[in-house]
C-alpha cells in the first residue's frame, strides 16, 4: 500500500513538473507588450472615417472611407493640419461607386486602394493628378505601406501581399502569426525601422511584425488611449491609423471618427 501511494505521489509530482514546464513554455512564447507613452495630442475632424495614415516629406497625409449609413463621411485623400485638425482635401472619390481605403507613397507615386472593387488608383504624389489604375486579386483592399521596394498590402486576412510597383503584380505573400496562430483582421499598416506595424481591426492593439517570417514580435496595448478618446468623444469608432515621421522619429495614431490624433513614444 505504501509503495502504491509512493508511486502515485511520484507520478503526480512528475505530472505537475510537466505541467509547469508546459506552462513555462507557453509563457515564454507569449508576445511581449511594448511599453508606450502619450506625449502629445492634436485635433482631428470627427467626420473623417480614417483608412490610411502616413508621413511623407514632412506632411501628415490621411485617406478616408465613406460608409453609406454615415452621411457626413467622404472618401478623401488630403494633408492633415495638426494645429487645426482640418484636412486639406486633394482627392475625392465618388462614394456611390468607391469606398476609399489605405494609401502609400513610393517614388513620387501615391497609391490608393478601394474596399471591394478590387481596384486601386495611382496619382502623382506632388500634383495629386490621377495617372492610372490597377487591379488586384485580393477580395478586399484594406491598407498599404512600403519597405521602399514593394507595396505591402493588407486585405483583412492574416496575409500581407507584396506588390511590385513596376508591374503592379504580387511578388510574394507572408502569413502573419501570433504565438504560432494566424492573426487575421490586419488593417492599417506602417513600416518602421525594418518592421511592419499593423492595427488589428476591432481591437485596441497594434502589432509589430517581423517581415522575414511574419511573426508578431511585440504588441502595443492602446486600451487607455482608446478609453480616453471614447470618454471625450462617445461617437469614436475603431482605432485605425499609424503614421511614422522618420525625420523627427515620431509616431502618430488615430481612429475612425476620432476627435484627436495622439503622438506616442515607445522603443521601436
C-alpha positions as CSV (number, residue, x, y, z in Angstrom):
1,X,0.0,0.0,0.0
2,X,2.8,2.4,0.9
3,X,4.6,1.6,-2.2
4,X,1.5,2.2,-4.3
5,X,1.0,5.6,-2.6
6,X,4.6,6.5,-3.1
7,X,4.4,5.6,-6.8
8,X,1.2,7.7,-7.1
9,X,2.8,10.7,-5.4
10,X,5.8,10.4,-7.8
11,X,3.5,10.3,-10.8
12,X,1.7,13.4,-9.5
13,X,4.9,15.3,-8.9
14,X,6.2,14.3,-12.4
15,X,2.9,15.4,-13.9
16,X,3.0,18.6,-12.0
17,X,6.5,19.3,-13.3
18,X,5.5,18.6,-16.9
19,X,2.5,20.9,-16.5
20,X,4.7,23.6,-15.0
21,X,7.2,23.1,-17.9
22,X,4.4,23.4,-20.4
23,X,3.1,26.5,-18.8
24,X,6.6,28.0,-18.8
25,X,7.0,27.3,-22.5
26,X,3.6,28.9,-23.2
27,X,4.5,31.9,-21.0
28,X,7.8,32.2,-22.9
29,X,6.1,32.1,-26.2
30,X,3.7,34.9,-25.4
31,X,4.3,38.1,-27.4
32,X,5.7,40.9,-25.2
33,X,3.7,44.0,-24.7
34,X,5.6,47.1,-25.7
35,X,5.5,50.0,-23.2
36,X,4.4,53.3,-24.7
37,X,3.8,56.9,-23.6
38,X,1.4,59.5,-25.0
39,X,3.5,62.6,-25.5
40,X,1.0,64.9,-27.2
41,X,-2.4,65.2,-28.9
42,X,-3.8,67.2,-31.7
43,X,-7.3,67.9,-33.1
44,X,-8.9,65.6,-35.7
45,X,-12.0,66.1,-37.7
46,X,-14.7,63.8,-36.3
47,X,-16.2,63.3,-39.8
48,X,-13.1,61.5,-41.0
49,X,-13.5,57.7,-41.3
50,X,-9.8,57.0,-41.2
51,X,-8.4,54.3,-43.5
52,X,-4.9,55.4,-44.3
53,X,-2.3,57.5,-42.4
54,X,1.3,58.3,-43.3
55,X,4.0,60.9,-43.1
56,X,5.8,61.9,-46.3
57,X,8.0,64.9,-47.0
58,X,7.2,66.4,-43.6
59,X,3.5,66.2,-44.2
60,X,0.9,64.1,-42.5
61,X,-1.5,62.6,-45.0
62,X,-4.8,60.8,-44.4
63,X,-7.2,58.8,-46.5
64,X,-10.8,58.1,-45.5
65,X,-13.7,55.9,-46.4
66,X,-17.4,56.7,-46.6
67,X,-19.9,54.2,-45.2
68,X,-23.3,54.9,-46.9
69,X,-25.0,54.8,-43.5
70,X,-22.8,57.7,-42.3
71,X,-23.9,60.5,-44.5
72,X,-21.3,63.0,-43.4
73,X,-18.4,60.8,-44.4
74,X,-16.5,61.1,-47.7
75,X,-13.8,59.1,-49.4
76,X,-10.9,61.6,-49.4
77,X,-7.1,61.9,-49.5
78,X,-5.6,65.1,-48.0
79,X,-3.0,66.7,-46.0
80,X,-3.7,66.9,-42.2
81,X,-3.2,70.2,-40.3
82,X,-2.1,69.2,-36.8
83,X,-2.9,72.7,-35.5
84,X,-6.5,72.9,-36.6
85,X,-7.4,69.3,-37.3
86,X,-8.6,70.2,-40.8
87,X,-7.9,68.1,-43.8
88,X,-6.7,69.9,-46.9
89,X,-8.5,67.7,-49.4
90,X,-6.6,66.8,-52.6
91,X,-8.6,63.8,-53.9
92,X,-12.2,62.7,-53.5
93,X,-13.8,59.5,-54.8
94,X,-17.4,59.1,-55.8
95,X,-18.8,57.4,-52.7
96,X,-21.6,55.8,-54.7
97,X,-19.0,53.8,-56.6
98,X,-15.9,53.5,-54.4
99,X,-15.0,53.2,-50.7
100,X,-11.6,54.7,-50.2
101,X,-9.1,52.7,-48.3
102,X,-5.4,52.7,-47.5
103,X,-2.7,54.8,-49.2
104,X,1.1,54.8,-49.6
105,X,3.7,56.9,-51.4
106,X,6.6,55.3,-53.2
107,X,8.9,57.0,-55.7
108,X,6.7,60.1,-56.3
109,X,3.6,58.0,-56.8
110,X,0.6,57.9,-54.5
111,X,-1.2,54.6,-54.4
112,X,-4.8,54.2,-53.1
113,X,-6.9,51.0,-52.5
114,X,-10.6,50.7,-52.7
115,X,-12.6,48.4,-50.4
116,X,-14.4,45.8,-52.6
117,X,-13.9,46.9,-56.2
118,X,-10.5,45.1,-56.5
119,X,-9.3,48.3,-57.9
120,X,-6.6,50.8,-57.0
121,X,-5.6,54.3,-58.2
122,X,-2.2,55.8,-58.9
123,X,-1.6,59.5,-58.6
124,X,1.3,61.9,-58.9
125,X,2.4,62.5,-55.3
126,X,3.1,66.2,-55.9
127,X,0.2,67.3,-58.1
128,X,-2.3,64.6,-57.0
129,X,-3.2,64.2,-60.6
130,X,-4.5,60.7,-61.5
131,X,-2.0,58.7,-63.6
132,X,-3.6,55.2,-63.9
133,X,-5.5,52.4,-62.2
134,X,-4.5,48.9,-61.2
135,X,-6.3,45.6,-60.4
136,X,-5.6,43.1,-57.6
137,X,-6.9,39.6,-56.9
138,X,-7.4,40.1,-53.2
139,X,-11.1,40.1,-52.4
140,X,-10.8,43.3,-50.4
141,X,-8.3,46.1,-50.1
142,X,-7.6,47.5,-46.6
143,X,-4.2,49.1,-46.2
144,X,-0.9,49.9,-47.8
145,X,2.7,50.6,-46.6
146,X,6.1,50.1,-48.2
147,X,9.6,48.9,-47.4
148,X,10.9,51.3,-50.2
149,X,11.0,48.4,-52.6
150,X,7.5,46.9,-52.8
151,X,4.0,48.0,-51.8
152,X,2.8,45.9,-48.9
153,X,-1.0,45.4,-48.7
154,X,-3.4,44.1,-46.1
155,X,-6.8,42.7,-47.1
156,X,-8.5,41.8,-43.7
157,X,-7.0,38.4,-43.5
158,X,-3.8,37.2,-41.9
159,X,-1.9,37.7,-45.2
160,X,0.2,40.6,-46.3
161,X,0.8,40.8,-50.1
162,X,3.9,42.4,-51.6
163,X,3.3,44.1,-54.9
164,X,5.8,45.2,-57.4
165,X,5.4,49.0,-58.2
166,X,6.7,48.3,-61.7
167,X,4.2,45.6,-62.8
168,X,1.6,46.1,-60.0
169,X,1.6,42.3,-59.7
170,X,2.1,40.3,-56.4
171,X,5.6,39.1,-55.8
172,X,5.0,37.3,-52.6
173,X,2.7,36.8,-49.7
174,X,3.5,36.3,-46.0
175,X,1.2,34.9,-43.4
176,X,1.2,36.8,-40.0
177,X,1.2,34.6,-36.9
178,X,0.9,35.4,-33.2
179,X,2.2,32.7,-30.9
180,X,2.1,30.3,-33.9
181,X,-1.5,31.1,-34.7
182,X,-2.7,33.1,-37.8
183,X,-3.6,36.7,-36.9
184,X,-6.4,38.0,-39.1
185,X,-8.1,41.4,-39.5
186,X,-4.8,43.1,-40.2
187,X,-5.7,46.7,-41.0
188,X,-3.8,50.0,-41.4
189,X,0.0,49.5,-41.8
190,X,3.2,51.3,-41.2
191,X,6.8,50.3,-41.9
192,X,9.1,51.5,-39.1
193,X,12.8,50.6,-38.8
194,X,12.5,47.3,-40.6
195,X,9.3,46.1,-39.0
196,X,5.7,46.3,-40.1
197,X,3.2,47.7,-37.6
198,X,-0.5,46.9,-38.0
199,X,-3.7,47.8,-36.4
200,X,-5.7,44.7,-35.6
201,X,-9.3,45.7,-36.6
202,X,-11.8,45.7,-33.8
203,X,-9.1,45.7,-31.1
204,X,-7.0,48.2,-29.2
205,X,-3.8,46.5,-30.3
206,X,-1.1,47.5,-32.8
207,X,1.2,44.5,-33.5
208,X,4.9,44.6,-34.6
209,X,5.6,42.1,-37.4
210,X,8.9,40.7,-38.5
211,X,8.6,40.8,-42.3
212,X,11.2,38.0,-42.7
213,X,8.8,35.3,-41.3
214,X,5.5,37.0,-40.5
215,X,5.9,36.5,-36.7
216,X,4.4,39.1,-34.3
217,X,7.3,40.0,-32.1
218,X,5.6,42.7,-30.0
219,X,2.4,44.5,-29.5
220,X,1.1,47.8,-28.1
221,X,-2.0,47.8,-25.9
222,X,-3.6,51.2,-26.5
223,X,-6.7,50.5,-24.5
224,X,-6.1,53.5,-22.2
225,X,-5.8,55.8,-25.2
226,X,-9.0,54.4,-26.8
227,X,-10.8,54.8,-23.4
228,X,-9.6,58.4,-23.1
229,X,-10.9,59.1,-26.7
230,X,-14.2,57.5,-26.1
231,X,-14.7,59.4,-22.8
232,X,-14.2,62.6,-24.7
233,X,-15.9,61.6,-27.9
234,X,-18.5,58.9,-27.4
235,X,-19.0,58.6,-31.2
236,X,-15.5,57.5,-31.8
237,X,-15.2,54.1,-33.5
238,X,-12.2,51.7,-34.0
239,X,-8.6,52.8,-33.6
240,X,-7.1,52.9,-37.1
241,X,-4.1,54.8,-38.4
242,X,-0.4,54.7,-37.7
243,X,1.9,57.3,-39.2
244,X,5.7,57.5,-38.7
245,X,7.6,60.7,-39.1
246,X,11.0,59.3,-39.9
247,X,12.8,62.7,-39.7
248,X,11.5,63.5,-36.2
249,X,11.3,59.9,-35.1
250,X,7.7,60.3,-34.0
251,X,4.7,58.1,-34.3
252,X,1.1,59.3,-34.6
253,X,-2.1,57.3,-34.2
254,X,-5.8,58.0,-34.6
255,X,-9.1,56.3,-35.4
256,X,-12.3,56.4,-37.3
257,X,-14.3,59.5,-36.3
258,X,-11.8,60.3,-33.6
259,X,-11.6,63.8,-32.2
260,X,-7.8,63.6,-31.7
261,X,-4.5,62.4,-33.2
262,X,-2.2,61.1,-30.5
263,X,1.6,61.2,-30.6
264,X,3.1,58.2,-28.8
265,X,6.6,57.2,-27.9
266,X,7.9,53.7,-27.5
267,X,11.0,51.6,-28.0
268,X,11.0,50.8,-31.7
